[in-house]
Amino acid sequence: MTITDMSVEEIEAAIRSLDADEFARVAERVHALEQERWDAEMDADASSGKLDFLLAEVDEDRRQGRLTDWPPAE
């Protein structure tokens, strides 16, 4: 049986059966994959212009003098 033949419930059951070290490795990898998908979605949104409104807001804030350094200077 390959993972593509497994239901979500079967995958979850398999994960639950892992020892602590294996579970930690799977959790770390799933988190990394989630981050990769999020980064790809953000890149696609930026490339398509979906985030242009944010750049316009930043430009307006800059013109109005509302921008501050981050992190704030100590």
Contacts in CASP RR format, 6 or more apart in sequence:
PFRMAT RR
TARGET T0000
AUTHOR 0000-0000-0000
METHOD contacts of the structure
MODEL  1
MTITDMSVEEIEAAIRSLDADEFARVAERVHALEQERWDAEMDADASSGK
LDFLLAEVDEDRRQGRLTDWPPAE
3 11 0 8 1.000
6 14 0 8 1.000
15 23 0 8 1.000
15 26 0 8 1.000
18 26 0 8 1.000
42 51 0 8 1.000
45 51 0 8 1.000
58 67 0 8 1.000
61 67 0 8 1.000
END
